[in-house]
Structures are given as C-alpha cells and as structure tokens.
C-alpha cells in the first residue's frame, strides 16, 4: 500500500491591502488538521475532494496534516504562514517515508517577510521528502509562478475554468499524474516560462467561448498530444495585485526528460498572450457608467447584476467601500435592490442592540480607506433581520464548502436592502443571499462585491451582468498604487516597444 501526503494551503494576497491577514482570519473559515481533513472535504468539489477521491480509488494510505481553504485578503500574516508551513512539515516528518505528495496551493500568496510563500512551502516539502519522492501541485490560474516553486515540484496543473468550477477535476488531474509517476518510476519536471507582462490570457476568463483563454487552452491541449512524455501544459494568467518580482502570466510544461522543446512550447504560448494582451473581454467602467447601463437594460425576468471589481474581497479588497452603494441610494431605479456585502462590524453590533424593526442612524461602511472607494454613508437605516452568517455553497463554485460572514444584519435604506457583515467575503454563491431571506431570482438588481467568480452562480439567473470599478484597492485600473518589486521592463508599466525589445518580440 502506497502512502501519499495530501495538503492544501490556499491564500490569494493583495500586496496593497494595508492589513495583513492574521491567523484568526483563517480560523473563521476553518483550519482543518488530521482526520478533520477527510471528514470535511471528502464530499466537496475542491482540490482536496479530488485528492481524496483518487486516494480511495487507488487504495492509498493518506496523511492529511493540514487543509486551509482560500480566504483572500491582504498579505498572509507571519504567524499564520509559520503555523501552516510548520504543521505541514511536522505531518511529513511524523509520517516517515511517503511515496508521493499532492499539494494544493494558490500561487498568488504573499506573506509578511516572504514574497513567495507558495514557493517557500513547496521547497520546504521537497527538502523534507528528498529528491526522489514525486510532488504534484495544483494552482489557481491567477498564480504568479516562481522558479523556486516550479523547481520544487515534479508537476503542476492549474484550474482550466474561470469562474473556477473545476477545483475537484484539477485535483483529480494532479492525482492521475502522481499515479502515473509512481507506477512508471519516471520523475517528470516542470519547464517554466514567464512573460513580460503583468497580466495575460484575459485574466484566464473562460466564459467567452472564443476568448484568449479558451483559445490558449485549445493550443495547450494540442501541445500535449505532440509528445508522449508531456503530462500537462498549464496556463497561469498571473495576479497583478501582488507586488512581487515573479508577477505575471506563465506557462508550465510538465514532461519527462529535458528536451529544450518543452521550454520553447511554453514560450510560444506566452507569445500568444503578448499578442492578445489588449483583448480584455470584460472592459471596466465607472460606477456612474454602470448605473447608466443598468437603467438602459430592457424590462425582463431575473436581476440585473452589477459587480464591483474595485472592492472585491476575492481580490483582497477591504469589503467596505461605498461608492456603488452611494450611487444606488442617490438614484434608485429598480424595485427590490440588494447590495452585498458591506463590511462593518460596528454597525452590526449597533443593529443587534437596537433589534429587529428598529430605525437607527449609522455612518455605514467606508472606514478602512475612504480614499479607495468612498467613505461612510450617514443615513437612517431600518433593521430587517439578522443571521449568524454561515452558509453552505450550493455550487457550482466549491459546492459543499461552508462559508461564514460572521454575525450579520440586513438593513434597508431608501428602498435598497444592504447586507452588512462582520467578516469580508466574496460573493460567489446564491446561498449567500438566501440566508437573509432574499430570493435572488426575484430581485430587480443585485449589486455585489466580486470579480469574475460571481458569474458561475449568477449568470443563469441574470438578465444582464455589468462590471465596474469603484476605486478600491482591488481595482485593475488603480492609478494610485505603486509597484516597487516587479521586474522591469514589464507591460503595462513600461512602453510597449521597450518591453517587446526586451522579450525579443518582433511585429
């Protein structure tokens, strides 16, 4: 019987968020150790769920020291990073000899004092197990992949969907690679190439059937068929809000042998990313423009959905920016408007003290960084109902996982219902509305804080979807942010002709 270690430590970090994520940030979502991992993840649509399914099928004895679900925020706190790394390594040491490792990381983690915690974790695992034990890795396609990370593992594969609905399938792919390696006894390696840009492949969006990412994935599958020794061609678009040297898109070819063509294949796909760098299938507009577009949507069934990319918790946004809410309050136009979530623990406590049905004056939201997305909105609010904030993902995004807003309240002001929470959370699931008694299918307009991930759940019910930028710290067009650590030259920070020359690209 083979012994395989399974672990996941997932975090996407916004370098520009001024607060580091402490250990308590992850404890709210859940940190699972030992037997808890199998109990919690076995029936979930996650990488770990895929690992466990493969282990059951292959008859592996598993070691599960730690699983940390993804809860994007600012940089991972130094204590949290140390606890997660040390728990994983201690589990490895206690297991003794293992035959393989399946590791789920995000790839866009940044920690206090460590710009490449994903690479550091993978390297530490490699040093612990030695050079001959195969390590297979899963990543989010928004990963910034370092050479340290690629060199520490024998193979990697990133999700092939965005919104990410193939977490489990990605875990199963990694497990299949590990099975092949353990059966054949041939250790593959990762041939990595990184582009001269900060973002690429249309931010890995796969909803447009003819978009850059879908076409790149088709090219990748074609490359895999060219050589029997190629196990995987993985595409990562990068995460631009990480101020690190290795930011940006990359292509990783997992293959047996050292043929230089493997690196050439990866570089060819990166040239495709360069050629498609301006092909952005979701153009960003202002809050005012988004509201004007919403007013022009013809009547119909299902809600209009406006997504605020600028203050998206999934991109490390603070979650309390108020620009979009201010626009809705100043000029409401739809019946049954819902806005969520707004982070304001003090407002939740005040509403609890006042009780259901109370009316109270609050300075709501906008406390963290008023210059990024708007300050507090002082109005009279009616308390509608409370929730403990716990929800279970219905899917298709990580179905079966438990999420938590913390103690929360549903307020109303000028015809707009507002979900106010204690913890910042991305909006990716309809259950996040249902726990407040909101029927999302019957809403006129839903304004939410999220980047593209909301589309998986909301596209089937929406009559229109609009993306906007509020000016928050997760904004893709944020001109007030300064990158200090990225390698140069790089697009779009430097002139195209300078970048093209450095990359060796010709027209």
C-alpha positions as CSV (number, residue, x, y, z in Angstrom):
1,X,0.0,0.0,0.0
2,X,1.4,3.4,-1.0
3,X,1.4,6.3,1.4
4,X,0.6,9.7,0.0
5,X,0.5,13.0,1.8
6,X,-2.4,15.4,0.9
7,X,-2.3,19.0,1.9
8,X,-3.7,22.4,0.9
9,X,-2.7,25.9,1.9
10,X,-4.6,28.4,-0.1
11,X,-4.4,32.2,0.0
12,X,-4.6,34.9,-2.6
13,X,-2.9,38.1,-1.3
14,X,-3.3,41.7,-2.3
15,X,0.0,43.4,-1.6
16,X,-1.6,46.8,-1.5
17,X,-4.1,46.0,1.3
18,X,-2.6,47.6,4.3
19,X,-3.7,45.0,6.8
20,X,-2.1,41.6,6.9
21,X,-4.4,38.6,7.4
22,X,-3.8,37.2,11.0
23,X,-4.3,33.6,12.0
24,X,-7.8,34.4,13.2
25,X,-8.7,35.3,9.6
26,X,-8.2,31.7,8.6
27,X,-9.7,30.3,11.8
28,X,-13.0,31.9,11.0
29,X,-13.2,30.0,7.7
30,X,-11.7,26.9,9.3
31,X,-8.3,25.3,9.5
32,X,-8.5,21.5,9.3
33,X,-5.9,19.1,10.6
34,X,-5.5,15.3,10.6
35,X,-8.8,13.3,10.4
36,X,-10.7,16.6,10.1
37,X,-9.5,17.0,6.5
38,X,-11.1,13.8,5.2
39,X,-14.3,14.5,7.2
40,X,-14.7,18.0,5.9
41,X,-13.6,17.7,2.3
42,X,-14.5,14.2,1.1
43,X,-17.8,15.3,-0.5
44,X,-16.8,18.7,-1.6
45,X,-16.0,20.0,-5.1
46,X,-12.5,21.0,-4.2
47,X,-8.9,20.0,-4.9
48,X,-8.8,18.1,-1.7
49,X,-12.1,16.5,-2.6
50,X,-10.4,15.3,-5.8
51,X,-7.3,14.1,-3.9
52,X,-9.4,12.1,-1.5
53,X,-11.5,10.5,-4.3
54,X,-8.3,9.4,-6.1
55,X,-6.9,8.1,-2.9
56,X,-10.0,5.9,-2.3
57,X,-9.9,4.6,-5.8
58,X,-6.2,3.8,-5.8
59,X,-6.2,2.4,-2.3
60,X,-3.6,4.8,-0.9
61,X,-3.0,5.3,2.8
62,X,-3.2,9.0,3.2
63,X,-1.6,11.5,5.6
64,X,-3.5,14.8,5.9
65,X,-1.7,17.2,8.2
66,X,-3.5,20.4,7.1
67,X,-6.1,22.0,4.8
68,X,-6.6,25.7,4.7
69,X,-9.5,26.9,2.4
70,X,-8.9,30.1,0.4
71,X,-9.9,33.3,2.1
72,X,-8.4,36.1,0.0
73,X,-7.2,39.3,1.8
74,X,-4.1,41.3,2.3
75,X,-0.7,39.6,2.8
76,X,-0.7,36.4,5.0
77,X,0.4,37.3,8.5
78,X,3.8,36.0,9.5
79,X,2.4,33.9,12.3
80,X,-0.2,32.2,10.1
81,X,2.4,31.4,7.4
82,X,4.7,29.9,10.1
83,X,1.9,27.8,11.6
84,X,0.7,26.5,8.3
85,X,4.2,25.6,7.0
86,X,5.3,24.0,10.2
87,X,2.1,22.0,10.6
88,X,2.6,20.6,7.1
89,X,6.3,19.8,7.7
90,X,5.6,18.2,11.1
91,X,3.0,16.0,9.4
92,X,5.5,14.9,6.8
93,X,8.2,14.1,9.5
94,X,5.7,12.1,11.6
95,X,4.6,10.1,8.5
96,X,8.1,8.9,7.9
97,X,8.6,7.7,4.3
98,X,5.9,8.7,1.9
99,X,5.6,7.5,-1.7
100,X,4.1,10.8,-3.1
101,X,2.8,14.2,-2.2
102,X,-0.3,16.0,-3.5
103,X,-0.2,19.7,-2.7
104,X,-2.8,22.4,-3.4
105,X,-1.5,25.9,-3.3
106,X,-2.9,29.1,-4.8
107,X,0.2,30.6,-6.4
108,X,-0.6,34.2,-5.6
109,X,0.2,34.2,-1.9
110,X,2.3,36.9,-0.4
111,X,3.2,36.9,3.3
112,X,4.8,39.2,5.8
113,X,8.5,38.9,5.3
114,X,8.1,36.4,2.4
115,X,7.2,37.4,-1.2
116,X,6.9,33.8,-2.3
117,X,5.3,31.7,0.4
118,X,3.9,29.2,-2.1
119,X,7.5,28.6,-3.4
120,X,8.8,28.5,0.2
121,X,6.3,25.8,1.2
122,X,7.0,23.7,-1.9
123,X,10.7,24.0,-1.4
124,X,10.4,23.0,2.3
125,X,8.4,20.0,1.4
126,X,11.0,19.0,-1.2
127,X,13.8,19.3,1.3
128,X,11.9,17.2,3.8
129,X,10.9,14.3,1.4
130,X,14.2,14.3,-0.6
131,X,14.8,14.4,-4.4
132,X,13.1,11.1,-5.3
133,X,9.6,11.5,-4.0
134,X,7.2,12.8,-6.6
135,X,5.4,16.0,-5.7
136,X,2.3,17.1,-7.7
137,X,0.8,20.5,-7.3
138,X,-2.4,22.3,-8.1
139,X,-2.7,26.0,-8.6
140,X,-5.3,28.7,-9.2
141,X,-4.8,30.0,-12.7
142,X,-4.3,33.5,-11.2
143,X,-1.0,32.2,-9.9
144,X,2.3,34.1,-10.1
145,X,4.6,31.1,-10.5
146,X,8.2,31.5,-9.3
147,X,11.2,29.4,-10.5
148,X,11.5,28.2,-6.9
149,X,8.0,26.8,-6.9
150,X,8.4,25.1,-10.3
151,X,11.8,23.6,-9.4
152,X,10.5,22.1,-6.1
153,X,7.7,20.0,-7.7
154,X,7.6,17.4,-10.4
155,X,4.3,18.5,-12.0
156,X,1.7,21.2,-11.7
157,X,-1.7,21.9,-13.1
158,X,-4.0,24.9,-12.7
159,X,-7.7,25.2,-12.9
160,X,-9.0,25.4,-16.5
161,X,-12.1,27.5,-15.8
162,X,-12.8,31.0,-14.6
163,X,-15.1,31.3,-12.8
164,X,-13.3,28.4,-11.2
165,X,-15.7,25.4,-11.3
166,X,-13.1,22.6,-11.8
167,X,-11.3,22.6,-8.4
168,X,-12.1,18.9,-8.0
169,X,-11.2,18.0,-11.6
170,X,-7.9,19.7,-11.1
171,X,-7.2,17.7,-8.0
172,X,-8.0,14.5,-9.9
173,X,-5.6,15.5,-12.8
174,X,-2.8,16.0,-10.3
175,X,-3.6,12.7,-8.7
176,X,-3.6,11.0,-12.1
177,X,-0.1,12.4,-12.8
178,X,1.1,11.2,-9.4
179,X,-0.3,7.7,-10.1
180,X,1.5,7.6,-13.4
181,X,4.8,8.6,-11.9
182,X,4.6,6.1,-9.1
183,X,3.7,3.3,-11.5
184,X,6.3,4.1,-14.2
185,X,9.0,5.3,-11.8
186,X,10.0,8.2,-14.1
187,X,10.1,11.6,-12.4
188,X,9.0,14.4,-14.7
189,X,10.0,18.0,-14.2
190,X,8.4,21.4,-14.8
191,X,9.6,23.6,-17.6
192,X,8.5,27.1,-16.8
193,X,8.4,30.3,-18.9
194,X,7.2,33.6,-17.7
195,X,6.0,36.6,-19.9
196,X,7.0,40.2,-20.0
197,X,3.6,41.5,-18.8
198,X,1.7,41.7,-15.5
199,X,-1.4,40.1,-16.7
200,X,-2.4,37.9,-19.7
201,X,-4.8,35.4,-21.2
202,X,-7.7,37.8,-20.5
203,X,-7.2,37.2,-16.8
204,X,-7.9,33.5,-17.6
205,X,-11.7,34.1,-18.2
206,X,-13.2,31.0,-19.9
207,X,-16.8,32.2,-20.2
208,X,-16.2,33.7,-23.6
209,X,-16.1,30.7,-25.9
210,X,-13.7,32.4,-28.3
211,X,-11.8,34.5,-25.8
212,X,-8.0,34.4,-25.4
213,X,-8.0,31.8,-22.5
214,X,-10.2,29.3,-24.3
215,X,-8.0,29.5,-27.4
216,X,-4.9,29.2,-25.3
217,X,-6.3,26.1,-23.6
218,X,-7.0,24.6,-27.0
219,X,-3.4,25.2,-28.0
220,X,-2.2,23.7,-24.8
221,X,-4.2,20.5,-25.3
222,X,-2.7,20.3,-28.8
223,X,0.8,20.6,-27.5
224,X,0.2,17.7,-25.0
225,X,-0.6,15.5,-28.0
226,X,2.7,16.2,-29.7
227,X,5.0,14.2,-27.3
228,X,4.2,11.1,-25.2
229,X,6.4,12.5,-22.4
230,X,4.3,15.6,-21.9
231,X,1.9,15.1,-18.9
232,X,0.4,18.6,-18.7
233,X,0.6,22.1,-20.2
234,X,-0.7,24.5,-17.6
235,X,-1.6,28.1,-18.2
236,X,-1.5,30.8,-15.5
237,X,-2.7,34.4,-16.2
238,X,-1.0,35.9,-13.1
239,X,-2.3,38.1,-10.3
240,X,-1.5,41.7,-10.9
241,X,-2.2,43.0,-7.3
242,X,0.8,41.1,-6.0
243,X,3.8,43.4,-5.9
244,X,6.4,40.7,-6.4
245,X,9.3,40.0,-8.8
246,X,7.6,37.0,-10.4
247,X,4.2,38.6,-11.0
248,X,2.5,37.9,-14.3
249,X,1.4,35.1,-16.7
250,X,3.3,31.9,-17.1
251,X,3.1,28.6,-18.8
252,X,4.4,25.4,-17.2
253,X,5.0,22.2,-19.2
254,X,5.2,19.1,-17.1
255,X,7.2,16.5,-19.0
256,X,9.6,13.6,-18.8
257,X,13.1,14.5,-19.9
258,X,15.0,17.7,-20.6
259,X,14.1,18.3,-24.3
260,X,14.5,22.1,-24.9
261,X,11.4,22.0,-27.0
262,X,9.4,21.9,-23.8
263,X,10.5,25.3,-22.8
264,X,10.0,26.5,-26.4
265,X,6.4,25.3,-26.2
266,X,5.8,27.3,-23.1
267,X,7.4,30.4,-24.6
268,X,5.2,30.1,-27.7
269,X,2.1,30.2,-25.6
270,X,3.4,33.3,-23.8
271,X,3.9,35.0,-27.2
272,X,0.2,34.3,-27.8
273,X,-0.5,36.0,-24.5
274,X,1.5,39.0,-25.6
275,X,-0.3,39.3,-29.0
276,X,-3.6,39.1,-27.1
277,X,-2.7,41.5,-24.3
278,X,-5.3,44.1,-25.2
279,X,-8.1,41.6,-25.7
280,X,-9.9,42.2,-22.5
281,X,-13.4,40.6,-22.7
282,X,-14.7,42.5,-19.6
283,X,-14.0,46.2,-20.1
284,X,-14.0,48.2,-16.9
285,X,-16.3,51.2,-16.5
286,X,-17.1,53.6,-13.6
287,X,-19.9,53.3,-11.1
288,X,-21.8,56.0,-12.9
289,X,-21.5,54.4,-16.2
290,X,-22.5,51.0,-14.8
291,X,-25.7,52.5,-13.3
292,X,-26.5,54.2,-16.6
293,X,-26.1,50.9,-18.4
294,X,-28.3,49.2,-15.9
295,X,-31.0,51.8,-16.5
296,X,-30.9,51.0,-20.2
297,X,-31.5,47.3,-19.7
298,X,-34.9,46.4,-21.1
299,X,-37.5,45.0,-18.7
300,X,-37.4,41.3,-18.2
301,X,-37.2,38.4,-15.7
302,X,-34.2,37.9,-13.5
303,X,-32.0,40.5,-11.8
304,X,-29.5,43.0,-13.3
305,X,-26.2,42.2,-11.6
306,X,-23.6,44.9,-11.1
307,X,-20.2,43.6,-9.8
308,X,-17.8,45.9,-8.1
309,X,-14.3,44.7,-9.1
310,X,-12.6,47.6,-7.2
311,X,-13.6,46.4,-3.8
312,X,-13.7,42.7,-4.3
313,X,-12.8,40.6,-1.2
314,X,-11.7,37.9,-3.5
315,X,-9.0,40.2,-4.9
316,X,-8.0,41.4,-1.4
317,X,-10.4,44.4,-1.3
318,X,-11.4,45.7,2.1
319,X,-15.0,45.0,1.5
320,X,-16.3,48.3,3.0
321,X,-16.0,50.7,0.0
322,X,-19.3,52.6,-0.5
323,X,-19.1,54.2,-4.0
324,X,-21.5,51.7,-5.6
325,X,-23.9,51.8,-2.7
326,X,-23.9,55.6,-2.7
327,X,-24.8,55.6,-6.4
328,X,-27.8,53.2,-5.7
329,X,-29.0,55.3,-2.7
330,X,-28.8,58.6,-4.5
331,X,-30.8,57.4,-7.6
332,X,-32.6,54.1,-7.1
333,X,-34.4,53.0,-10.2
334,X,-35.2,49.3,-9.8
335,X,-37.6,47.7,-7.4
336,X,-36.1,45.3,-4.9
337,X,-32.4,46.4,-5.0
338,X,-29.9,44.3,-2.9
339,X,-26.4,45.4,-2.1
340,X,-23.9,42.9,-0.5
341,X,-21.7,42.5,1.4
342,X,-20.6,45.6,3.3
343,X,-18.1,45.0,6.0
344,X,-18.9,47.0,9.2
345,X,-18.8,45.0,12.4
346,X,-19.6,48.1,14.5
347,X,-22.8,48.7,12.5
348,X,-23.8,45.0,13.0
349,X,-23.3,45.4,16.8
350,X,-25.3,48.6,16.9
351,X,-28.1,46.9,14.9
352,X,-28.1,44.0,17.3
353,X,-28.5,46.3,20.3
354,X,-31.4,48.1,18.5
355,X,-33.2,44.9,17.5
356,X,-35.4,44.0,14.5
357,X,-37.6,46.7,13.2
358,X,-35.6,49.5,14.8
359,X,-34.5,52.6,12.9
360,X,-31.1,53.9,13.7
361,X,-28.7,56.4,12.3
362,X,-25.4,55.0,11.2
363,X,-22.2,56.1,9.4
364,X,-22.1,52.9,7.4
365,X,-19.0,51.5,5.7
366,X,-16.0,53.3,4.3
367,X,-14.0,53.3,7.4
368,X,-10.9,51.4,6.3
369,X,-9.6,53.6,3.4
370,X,-12.2,56.3,2.4
371,X,-9.8,57.4,-0.4
372,X,-10.2,54.0,-2.0
373,X,-13.8,53.6,-3.0
374,X,-15.7,56.1,-0.8
375,X,-16.2,56.9,2.9
376,X,-19.0,56.2,5.4
377,X,-22.6,56.9,4.3
378,X,-24.5,58.5,7.2
379,X,-28.2,57.8,6.9
380,X,-31.1,56.3,8.8
381,X,-31.3,52.6,8.3
382,X,-34.1,50.1,9.2
383,X,-33.1,46.8,10.8
384,X,-34.8,44.0,8.8
385,X,-33.3,40.7,10.1
386,X,-30.2,39.0,11.4
387,X,-28.1,36.0,10.5
388,X,-25.2,34.1,12.1
389,X,-23.6,34.5,8.6
390,X,-23.0,30.8,8.0
391,X,-23.8,29.3,4.6
392,X,-23.1,26.2,2.5
393,X,-22.1,26.7,-1.1
394,X,-24.7,25.3,-3.4
395,X,-22.3,25.4,-6.4
396,X,-21.1,25.3,-9.0
397,X,-18.2,27.1,-7.1
398,X,-16.8,24.8,-4.5
399,X,-20.1,23.0,-3.8
400,X,-20.3,21.7,-0.3
401,X,-17.9,24.1,1.3
402,X,-19.0,26.1,4.4
403,X,-18.6,29.9,4.4
404,X,-19.1,32.5,7.1
405,X,-19.9,36.2,7.1
406,X,-19.8,36.3,10.8
407,X,-22.6,38.0,12.7
408,X,-24.6,39.9,10.0
409,X,-27.6,42.1,9.6
410,X,-29.9,43.0,6.7
411,X,-30.6,46.7,6.7
412,X,-32.8,48.9,4.4
413,X,-32.4,52.5,3.3
414,X,-34.3,54.3,0.5
415,X,-35.6,51.1,-1.0
416,X,-32.1,49.3,-1.0
417,X,-31.6,46.2,1.1
418,X,-28.0,46.1,2.4
419,X,-26.2,43.0,3.8
420,X,-23.7,44.2,6.5
421,X,-21.2,41.7,7.8
422,X,-18.5,41.1,10.4
423,X,-16.1,39.3,8.0
424,X,-15.2,40.2,4.5
425,X,-16.3,37.6,1.9
426,X,-16.5,37.3,-1.8
427,X,-20.0,36.8,-3.3
428,X,-19.9,33.6,-5.4
429,X,-23.0,31.7,-4.4
430,X,-26.8,32.2,-4.3
431,X,-26.9,30.8,-0.8
432,X,-25.1,33.9,0.4
433,X,-28.3,35.8,-0.3
434,X,-30.8,33.1,0.8
435,X,-29.6,33.1,4.4
436,X,-31.0,36.6,4.7
437,X,-34.4,35.6,3.2
438,X,-33.5,37.1,-0.1
439,X,-34.7,35.3,-3.2
440,X,-32.1,36.3,-5.8
441,X,-34.1,35.1,-8.8
442,X,-36.8,37.7,-7.8
443,X,-34.6,40.7,-7.2
444,X,-34.6,43.6,-9.6
445,X,-31.0,44.5,-9.2
446,X,-28.2,42.8,-7.2
447,X,-25.0,44.9,-6.6
448,X,-22.2,42.7,-5.3
449,X,-18.5,42.8,-4.4
450,X,-16.7,40.3,-6.5
451,X,-14.6,40.0,-9.7
452,X,-15.4,37.3,-12.3
453,X,-16.1,34.5,-9.8
454,X,-19.8,35.5,-9.3
455,X,-20.7,34.6,-12.9
456,X,-20.8,30.9,-12.3
457,X,-23.8,31.2,-9.9
458,X,-25.4,34.4,-11.1
459,X,-25.2,34.1,-14.9
460,X,-28.0,31.5,-15.1
461,X,-30.5,33.9,-13.3
462,X,-29.3,37.3,-14.5
463,X,-30.9,39.3,-17.3
464,X,-27.8,41.4,-17.5
465,X,-24.3,41.5,-15.9
466,X,-22.2,44.6,-15.6
467,X,-18.7,45.1,-14.2
468,X,-17.5,48.3,-12.7
469,X,-14.6,49.8,-10.8
470,X,-15.2,51.7,-7.5
471,X,-11.6,52.8,-7.0
472,X,-10.9,50.3,-4.2
473,X,-7.6,48.5,-3.7
474,X,-8.6,45.5,-5.9
475,X,-9.1,47.8,-8.8
476,X,-7.4,46.7,-12.0
477,X,-7.1,50.3,-13.2
478,X,-5.9,51.7,-9.9
479,X,-3.5,54.6,-10.8
480,X,-2.7,55.5,-7.2
481,X,-0.9,52.2,-6.5
482,X,2.9,52.0,-6.9
483,X,4.6,48.7,-7.8
484,X,8.1,48.5,-6.3
485,X,9.3,44.9,-6.6
486,X,8.2,43.8,-10.1
487,X,10.9,43.0,-12.6
488,X,11.3,45.6,-15.3
489,X,10.6,46.3,-18.1
490,X,7.1,44.9,-18.0
491,X,3.8,45.8,-19.6
492,X,1.7,47.9,-18.9
493,X,4.1,49.8,-16.6
494,X,6.7,50.4,-19.4
495,X,6.3,51.4,-23.1
496,X,5.3,48.5,-25.3
497,X,8.3,48.9,-27.6
498,X,10.7,48.7,-24.7
499,X,9.0,45.5,-23.4
500,X,8.8,44.0,-26.9
501,X,12.5,44.6,-27.4
502,X,13.4,43.0,-24.1
503,X,11.3,40.0,-24.8
504,X,12.7,39.6,-28.3
505,X,9.3,40.0,-29.9
506,X,9.1,41.4,-33.4
507,X,6.0,42.7,-35.2
